[in-house]
Amino acid sequence: MDEEILLKRRLIDTANKAYRQNIYTYTNFLSMSELDTYYRTLPELSFIHSEAFGGSVSCERQIVRFGSPDDFGFDEPYPIDCIKISPLLRKFADDLTHRDFLGAILNLGIERSLIGDILIRDNVGYLFCLSHISTFIMENLIKIKHTNVKCEPAAPDTDDFAPVLEDLELICASARIDAVTASITKLSRSKSVELFRTQKIFVNGKCMENNSYALKPDDILVIRGTGKFIYKGCGNETRKGRIYVRLQKYV
């Protein structure tokens, strides 16, 4: 059976459980494509409040919580923990990438859906995961590549989680999303359309298949395989009628 149909059924079942039993229910972490399925299923989930959150405002992988204080009369936090993963001897540590952190965690036998985003700051990883596996990870993750590491709980409201942004200015044919995408990826406008067909373009967390969409200030644009950007608007025109577009790129 199609994976999207199965996910849609799981979402509806999870929502129904919250509604019938008056308890908060949660999904596992959903990818951006899976979150798009959730957003498109919202009309069928309207009988109960739901929200998606990943542990920090900049997280792409998120879990969905069904229920709200208005529904049940009490609040309940998302079951997400954050773990700080640091080299024991930073002077001799490997340069650790996102793939290195993720690979070491999955090698513990943990399913990908239990793991959220991994933010890396100065060779230190901050891992978001479901609460029920955080102790297991902290007790068993002792090495990444050739680097011995230590794990400890972290509070995701520190400056370490503030996104690092780089200002960009590009020349584009227009503020249409296909034109901006073409400038970012350095592809022709016709070839950039293929990214829309293969569902690699997301705006504000939702898959964007309309390549003629006009970006609005503060739209968050994700190009799978390229990066994540905040559209800040456009400025003056060039002599040839093209425009300067301002973006901020998540580093």
C-alpha positions in Angstrom: 0.0 0.0 0.0 1.2 3.5 -0.7 3.2 5.0 2.1 1.3 8.3 2.0 -2.0 6.4 2.4 -0.6 4.5 5.4 0.7 7.7 7.0 -2.7 9.4 6.5 -4.4 6.5 8.2 -2.0 6.6 11.1 -2.6 10.4 11.5 -6.4 9.9 11.6 -6.1 6.9 14.0 -3.9 9.0 16.3 -6.3 11.9 16.2 -9.2 9.7 16.9 -7.5 8.2 19.9 -6.9 11.6 21.4 -10.5 12.6 20.7 -12.1 9.5 22.1 -9.9 9.0 25.2 -9.3 12.7 26.0 -5.6 12.3 26.1 -2.7 13.9 24.1 -1.4 11.7 21.4 1.7 12.1 19.3 3.3 10.9 16.1 6.9 10.0 15.8 9.2 12.5 14.0 8.0 13.2 10.5 10.1 14.3 7.6 9.3 17.3 5.5 7.5 15.2 2.9 5.5 13.4 5.7 4.7 16.8 7.3 3.3 17.9 3.9 1.0 14.9 4.0 -0.1 15.9 7.5 -0.9 19.5 6.3 -2.9 18.1 3.4 -4.8 15.8 5.8 -5.8 18.7 8.1 -9.4 19.0 6.8 -10.0 15.4 7.9 -8.4 16.1 11.3 -10.4 19.2 12.1 -12.4 17.6 14.9 -9.4 18.0 17.2 -6.6 20.6 17.5 -3.2 19.6 16.3 0.2 21.2 16.0 3.7 20.2 14.8 6.9 20.9 16.7 10.5 19.6 16.6 12.0 20.7 19.8 13.2 24.1 18.6 11.6 26.7 16.2 14.1 26.0 13.5 13.7 22.2 13.4 12.6 20.6 10.1 11.8 17.2 11.4 8.8 17.5 13.8 6.2 15.4 15.7 2.5 16.2 15.6 0.6 16.5 18.9 -3.2 16.0 18.9 -5.1 17.8 21.6 -4.8 21.2 23.4 -5.6 22.8 26.7 -8.9 24.0 25.3 -9.8 20.3 24.4 -8.7 18.7 27.7 -8.4 21.5 30.3 -4.6 20.9 30.9 -1.4 21.2 29.0 1.2 18.6 28.3 4.7 19.2 26.8 5.9 17.4 23.7 7.8 14.2 24.6 11.1 15.6 23.1 14.5 15.6 24.8 17.6 17.3 23.6 21.0 15.7 24.0 24.4 17.5 23.8 27.0 15.3 22.2 30.6 16.6 22.7 34.0 15.1 21.9 35.9 14.1 25.1 39.1 15.6 23.8 38.2 18.3 21.3 41.8 18.9 20.4 42.1 15.5 18.9 38.6 15.0 17.6 37.6 14.2 14.0 35.7 16.9 12.2 32.2 15.5 12.7 29.5 16.0 10.1 25.7 15.5 10.4 26.1 12.2 8.6 28.6 11.1 11.2 26.3 11.9 14.2 23.3 10.3 12.5 25.1 7.2 11.5 26.5 6.6 15.0 23.0 7.0 16.5 21.3 4.7 14.0 24.0 2.1 14.5 22.7 1.8 18.1 19.6 0.2 16.5 17.4 3.2 16.8 14.8 3.9 14.1 15.0 7.1 12.1 11.5 8.2 13.1 12.6 8.4 16.8 15.2 11.0 15.9 14.6 14.6 15.0 17.0 17.3 13.9 20.7 17.2 14.7 22.2 20.7 15.0 26.0 21.1 14.9 27.8 23.9 16.5 31.6 24.0 16.7 31.9 20.2 16.3 29.3 19.6 19.1 26.0 18.0 18.2 22.6 18.8 19.6 20.2 15.9 19.1 16.4 16.1 19.4 14.8 12.7 20.1 11.7 11.2 21.6 12.0 11.3 25.4 11.7 7.5 26.0 15.0 6.8 24.1 17.1 9.7 25.4 18.6 7.7 28.4 19.5 4.8 26.1 21.3 7.1 23.8 23.2 8.9 26.5 24.3 5.6 28.0 25.3 3.9 24.8 26.6 6.6 22.4 30.3 6.7 23.3 32.1 7.1 20.0 31.5 8.8 16.7 34.0 7.7 14.0 37.3 7.6 15.9 36.2 10.2 18.5 35.1 9.4 22.0 32.1 11.5 23.0 30.1 12.3 26.1 26.3 12.9 26.1 24.4 15.1 28.5 20.9 16.7 28.6 20.7 20.1 27.0 18.1 22.9 27.3 17.0 23.9 23.8 16.4 27.6 24.8 20.0 28.6 24.8 21.9 30.6 22.2 23.3 27.4 20.8 20.0 26.8 19.1 19.7 30.3 17.5 19.9 29.8 13.7 23.1 30.9 12.0 22.1 33.0 9.0 24.1 34.3 6.0 22.9 37.3 4.0 22.6 36.7 0.3 21.7 38.9 -2.6 20.9 37.3 -6.0 19.9 38.6 -9.4 16.7 36.9 -10.6 14.3 37.2 -13.4 11.5 37.8 -10.9 10.3 36.9 -7.4 8.6 33.8 -8.7 9.7 30.8 -6.8 11.0 29.0 -10.0 13.2 32.1 -10.9 14.6 32.3 -7.3 15.2 28.6 -7.2 17.0 28.7 -10.5 19.3 31.5 -9.3 20.1 29.7 -6.0 20.8 26.3 -7.7 22.5 27.9 -10.8 20.2 25.8 -12.9 18.3 27.0 -16.0 14.7 28.0 -15.2 13.4 25.0 -17.2 15.6 22.6 -15.4 14.7 24.0 -12.0 11.1 23.1 -12.7 12.1 19.5 -12.3 12.8 20.1 -8.7 9.1 20.9 -8.3 8.0 17.8 -10.1 10.2 15.6 -7.8 8.9 17.3 -4.7 12.1 18.8 -3.5 10.8 22.4 -3.0 9.1 23.3 0.3 7.7 26.7 1.4 6.9 27.2 5.1 7.0 23.4 5.6 4.7 22.5 2.8 5.6 20.9 -0.5 5.3 23.4 -3.3 4.4 22.1 -6.7 3.2 25.5 -8.1 6.4 26.8 -9.7 4.7 30.2 -10.4 4.2 31.0 -6.7 5.3 34.5 -5.9 7.5 34.4 -2.7 6.4 36.7 0.1 8.7 38.3 2.7 9.7 35.8 5.5 8.7 32.8 3.5 11.0 29.9 4.4 12.2 28.1 1.3 13.8 24.7 1.5 15.4 23.2 -1.6 16.2 19.5 -0.8 19.9 18.9 -1.4 20.7 22.6 -1.6 19.7 24.4 1.6 17.2 26.4 3.6 16.5 30.1 3.0 14.4 32.9 4.3 13.1 35.2 1.5 13.5 38.8 2.6 12.1 40.6 -0.4 13.4 42.2 -3.6 15.1 45.5 -4.4 16.1 47.5 -7.4 15.9 46.3 -11.0 19.0 45.9 -13.2 19.2 47.6 -16.6 17.9 44.4 -18.2 14.8 44.3 -16.1 16.0 41.6 -13.7 15.7 42.2 -9.9 17.9 41.9 -6.9 16.5 39.4 -4.4 17.5 39.3 -0.7 17.7 36.0 1.1 19.1 34.7 4.4 20.6 31.2 4.2 20.7 28.8 7.2 24.4 27.9 7.6 
